[in-house]
Amino acid sequence: MSEQRNPERIRALFDQLFAELPDFPESEVEKVRGVLVGGEFLIAIENLTTQLYEFDIPIGTEARVTLAELSRITGLAPRYTAVLGL
């Protein structure tokens, strides 16, 4: 099964990323999780990166690695991570 077709792997990476972003508001985590429930992984990562930018959340090294992997797996357009300096 390819990574793009492995929802459990993608959800696990989102959970890992949430743990690596302690300053990301819980209300926003819940919004992203709501999108994940529907299997809309690309929309979820787009929303998450937009909120990281808008809230000016610090992104540590581990979170950057996880975010890069999620971006690759979901096919996120580079413009979303470029604004974060990734």
Summary of the structure (lengths in Angstrom):
residues: 86
radius of gyration: 11.6
end to end distance: 27.7
largest distance: 35.6
contacts: 229
relative contact order: 0.18
helix: 72%
strand: 0%
